[in-house]
Amino acid sequence: MTEALWDWHDANGFTRVINVSGTMTGLGASVTGSAARKATAEAMGHFVKMHELQEHAGQVISRLTGAEAGCVTASASAGISLCVAGCMTGLNPSRAEALPAVPGSRDTVVAQAGHLCHYGAPVETAVGLTGGKLRVIGQSTQCADHQLEGALDENVAAALYVVSHHVVHYGQIPFARFVEIAHRAGVPVIVDAASEYDLTGFIEQGADLAIYSGHKFLSGPTSGIIAGRRDLVRAAYLQNIGIGRGMKVGKESIMGLIAAMEDWMTRDAAAIRAAERAALEEWQAAVADLPGITARVVPDPTNNPLDRLQIEIDPQEAGANAAIFAAVLGRQDPAIIVRDHEVELGYFQLDPCNLLPGQQVLVADTLRHVLGSGGDVLDHAEADPRNGSIRAYLDWGQG
Ligand SMILES: *Cc1c(COP(=O)(O)O)cnc(C)c1O
């Protein structure tokens, strides 16, 4: 079992990695099921009329989301750019070709300050690629209805709402209210729900365009989903003649995503939840008696049906702080990559949703070994994830 688990890494000389951090681009996002892999490989052997393939994908997206129409993009991030551009140009091909030259009217996107997160790149960049202007309303921790109402003038092409564990979770305009205010002013609402399991709720509550990632919980190949009003989905799709060209999605990703969406609609959610629960309980038991370590099961902050194990660390008792332990876990063989974005608060989390067969026990053993070791000789600066991802980019490619 263990050998088969690492054959691919070993043959290529790659670091053995166990992903208990969630669906992270930096780790290859997700592992696809056999149906999606087969569909992807099969598609590579054929020519196909891409419009026909996208039409077919759109029908599956409609079944999945309840939306009128849909299409597949290269990623959710591309989906944001294409949706914003579509709201700016409508079905006018000259305007679509002219982007990112600012059209001069209907070129503005409104978003709450507390929603401008960094999902690997800033939300602002995905909007800015279109040439559109972002009009930020409210402050980081509060936004009132009048601030949205006051921002919606004739230049506004769309209002953007971001759902993520990375956004501020209090003081923001609730989604239904956001839609109500935008619609009263005749402005369409785009929701970036890239990482949300709820594929129908935002459309149900009036989103004009909803964006999902194909390679997060859906476990498809690298891709994104746009679902929503037919006229706006068509306008977003039209952007493939302009700024969308560099975000092209291939036939293999579309076919793989279709298979992943079909899998999702027939999955045994209760069995998946139970398996995830068992992993959390095994890990919790593995560290239960270690000094300075408290492990508790916590729910997902955006209400996805997913729990995680939160490992809280008392540095005096345990010998090092949470940042250092997270970094040390990431240097083991196999590397255990934990969820560390709130590590300065004294904890990291273990996400069970991307666990592969045979890995659960390796995580338990490594966790017990590292957390019981009293810490490592790693200074805190080296363990700071705020700067770590940029350092990794700057270190890359030096030969
Ligand atoms: C992950 C994520 C994205 C980007 O998704 P990709 O499909 O990887 O481009 C955008 N927005 C939010 C809120 C995300 O969580």
The ligand as an SDF file (V2000), in Angstrom:
LIG
                    3D

 15 15  0  0  0  0  0  0  0  0999 V2000
   -9.8270   29.3370   -4.8720 C   0  0  0  0  0  0  0  0  0  0  0  0
  -10.5710   30.5860   -5.0210 C   0  0  0  0  0  0  0  0  0  0  0  0
  -10.5230   31.2980   -6.2210 C   0  0  0  0  0  0  0  0  0  0  0  0
   -9.6820   30.8360   -7.3670 C   0  0  0  0  0  0  0  0  0  0  0  0
  -10.1150   29.5970   -7.8500 O   0  0  0  0  0  0  0  0  0  0  0  0
   -9.3170   28.9140   -9.0580 P   0  0  0  0  0  0  0  0  0  0  0  0
  -10.3210   28.0010   -9.6610 O   0  0  0  0  0  0  0  0  0  0  0  0
   -8.1820   28.1760   -8.4460 O   0  0  0  0  0  0  0  0  0  0  0  0
   -8.8910   29.9930   -9.9560 O   0  0  0  0  0  0  0  0  0  0  0  0
  -11.2530   32.4600   -6.3310 C   0  0  0  0  0  0  0  0  0  0  0  0
  -11.9920   32.9000   -5.3080 N   0  0  0  0  0  0  0  0  0  0  0  0
  -12.0720   32.2620   -4.1340 C   0  0  0  0  0  0  0  0  0  0  0  0
  -12.9350   32.8120   -3.0550 C   0  0  0  0  0  0  0  0  0  0  0  0
  -11.3580   31.0770   -3.9460 C   0  0  0  0  0  0  0  0  0  0  0  0
  -11.4370   30.4140   -2.7890 O   0  0  0  0  0  0  0  0  0  0  0  0
  1  2  1  0
  2  3  1  0
  2 14  2  0
  3  4  1  0
  3 10  2  0
  4  5  1  0
  5  6  1  0
  6  7  2  0
  6  8  1  0
  6  9  1  0
 10 11  1  0
 11 12  2  0
 12 13  1  0
 12 14  1  0
 14 15  1  0
M  END
$$$$
